[in-house]
Amino acid sequence: MALADENSPCFLPGAFQVIASTFSGNPKIEQRFKTGKGLGWDQHDHRLFEGTERFFRPNYLGNLVANWIPSLDGVEATLKKGAKVADVGCGFGASTIIMAKAYPASIFIGFDYHKPSILTARKRAKEAGLKNVTFAVAKSTNYPGKEYDFITHFDCLHDMGDPVGAAKHVKKTLAQHGTWMIVEPFANDRVEDNLNPVGRVYYAASTMICVPASLASNGPALGAQTGEARLRDVVMQGEFTRFHRTTQTPFNLVLAARP
């Protein structure tokens, strides 16, 4: 379960790839600590992109369709009937493809600013034989389209250089009846409440990956242990009126926002 089954929620080699990528990037990170400048996601080596997808995908497989989407009021029924969905910051497209398989009547578009990840996502969708999913290179603040019934951000909002701008663009492109689902690493609002095995791992990853990624775009450096209160503030600055936690796991917060 830990080493051989890529669909197991306990599968770990993806995490090892992420760790290896941070060691590889250590000379760059050392310079950033001295200068205060960031290090963009795209400036890491390929093991970060591959490892992140392998690490998060089992969690999405086990929870996304079975628990997270059903926790959102009315969303599952809309997806079964047929909806227009944007998955922003999709990376290799693991979350997008899982949803596209589960809800064949809906149309899914995955967006990411990182072109190599989008090329991989397209290859994965083709291998899966999916006709209801496409992938495009675009930033979280300018992806195309409007009147999306459902917009998702999986484990990426805290990395962004302009999370408030991303929230405002969701508001602009979301249908009036639509829902924005934000999946973030689990975190409490106080540092001392995150000093546990999961929190310590996330703080370490955040120091090497998430905070530098945001700083590379002069962002607020929210980090992987942002917490619900700070995320609420970001969402509300995006001019949403409703926001709440719908469910959680030991590794993730699942949050919903509506216009």
N, C-alpha and C positions, 0 to 999 in steps of 0.2 A: 504493500500500500504506500510505503514511503518512497520507494526507489524505482519501482517497475511499472506501476499503473498510473498513466498520465491523467486519468479521469478521477483518481482517488482524491478526496479532500485533504489527504495527508501527504500528497506528492511534493517532494522537496527539491529535486534537482534544479528547478527553475530559480529557487532562492539562491542556490549555490552559484548559478550563472550571474545573478545580479551582484552577489558579493565579489565574484571574480572581476566583474566590470569595474567595480569601485576601486579595487586594488590597482587595476590597470590605469584608472583615471587619477590615481593619487597625486602624481606630480602636478597635474593641472589644478586639482583641488587645493593643494598646498599654496599655490600662487594666488588662488582666489581668496583664501583666508587672509593672506597678506594684503591684498589690494581691496577686498570687499566686493569685487566684481563677481558675477555669477558664471555658471557653466550650463549652457543650454542642453536640453535633452538630446538634441541631435549631435552634440559634441562628444558623447560617450561612444564606446565601441558597441558592436552588434550584440554582444552578450547581454547588455542591459535590455534591449528591445525584446530579444528572444526569451530571456529569463523572466521578465515581467509578465509576458503573456502566459508562459508555462506556470508561473506562480499563481496568477489570479484566475486563470481559466477553470481549474477544478472547483473553485469557490463559486464561480458563476454557474457552472454546470449543476452544482448541488442546490443552489438557492434562487437563482434569478427567476426561472419559470415556476418553480414549486412554491416559493415563499415571497419573494420581493414584489413581483408584479401583482400577485393576489392581494398584497397588503395595501395597494393603491385603490382608492375608491373608484370603481367603474372602469378602470383601465383595461383589465383583462377582457371584459366583455367587448370593449371597443376594438381591441387587437384581434379578437376572434372574428368579429364582424368585418373588419377591414379598416386599417388606419394608415396614416402617413407618419413615419417615424424618422427622427434624426438622432443618430448616436454620435455625440461630439467627443473628440479626443479618443477615437476608437482603437488606435494602435493597429495591431494585427487583425482586428475585427472579431475577436473571440466573442464578445458580448453581442455584437450585431448579428453574427451568424447563428448563435444560440437562439436569439429571438426570431430570426427569419425562419428557422426550422420549425419553431413551435407555433408560429402564427402565419401560415402560408397565405392567408387572405390579405395580409398587410404588406405595405411597401416600406423597406428600410434603406436608409442612406447613411453610411458611415463617413465621418469627416475627421481628418487629422492633418496637421501642418507638416508632418514628417513623411516625405514622399516614399522613402524605402518601406516604411510600415504600410502605407496604402497599397503599394505594389504587392506586398506579401498578402494583405487582406484580400485583394482581388484574386490572387492565386488560390487562396483557401476557399473562397466562395465558389470558384469554378470547380475545384476538386469536389466540393460538396454538392454540386449540381443545382445550386440555388438560382432561381430566376427572379426572385423578389427582393434582391439586395444588390446595391451598387456602392462603390467607394470613391471618394473624391478628395483631393488635396485642398484643404481650406483651413483657415484659422477659426478659433472659437468666437471671434468677434466679427467675422465677415462671411461665414458660410452662407451659401445661397438657399433660396426657398422661403416659403411662408406658409402659414396656416397648418403647421405640423400639429397633429393630434397628441403626439407624445415625443418629448425630447429627453435624452438621457446623457448624463455625464458619469462615467465609471472611474473612480479612483484617479481623477485628473484635475478637478477644479482647483485644488490646493496648490498644484504645480504651476498654475498659469501666471503670466506676467500681468494680466488684467482681468482678474476674476469678476470684478464688478462690471466691466465692459462685456464679459461673457454673459453675465446674468441679464444685462440690458438687451443683448442680442437675442437671447432666448425669449425674453418678453416680447420683442419685436416680431419674432418668427413663429411664435406659438399661437395656435388658435385660441379663441376666447374661452372655449370649453376645455382646453388642453391641460396636460399635466407635465411638469418637469420633475423627473426623478434624478436625485443626486445621491450617488453611492460614494461614500468616503471611508477611509480607514477609521476604525473605531477609536474614539478618543473622548475622554471626559474634558470638562472645561478648565480644570485646574491641573497644573503640572504634577503636583504631588499625587493626584489620583491616577496618573498614567505611569507611575513608576512600578510597573509590573512586567512580566515576561513579554507580553505582546507590545506594550507601550515602549519598552526599551528597544525592541527590534525596530519599531516604526521610527523612533527618534533617531536611531543610527542611520537608517536608510534616508530619512528626511535630511539629515545633515549633509550627506554625500550626494544626494540626487535632487530631492524636491525643492529645498530652499535655494540651492544654487540655480535650479532651472527657472524659478520665479525671478531671482535677482538678475539673471541674464537679460531679462526684458524690463528691468527697473520695476519689478513687481513688489507686492507687499510681503512676500516670503511667508505665506501662511503655514506651509509645512504640513507633514502627514499627521500631525497631532493637533489640528486646528480646533476641534471641538464644535459642538452644535451651536453654541451661542455666537461664536465668531462667524460661522457659516450662515446663520440666520441674518446677521448684519449685512453680509455680502449680498444675500438674496434680496433683502428688503431695499438695499440701495439700487438693486435692479428693477425696482418699482413693482415688485410682487406684493400682494396683500395677504396671502395665506401661505403658511409654512409650518410643517410639523414632521416629527419623526414617525415613520409608519412601522418600522421594525428594526431589528438589529441582529447581528451575530457577534461572536467574540472578536471578529476581525473587521466588521463593517458597520457603519451607520447607514440606514436607508431613509432618505429625507424626500419629502414631496413639497413642491411649490406650485401655486396656481395664481393666475392673474387676479 
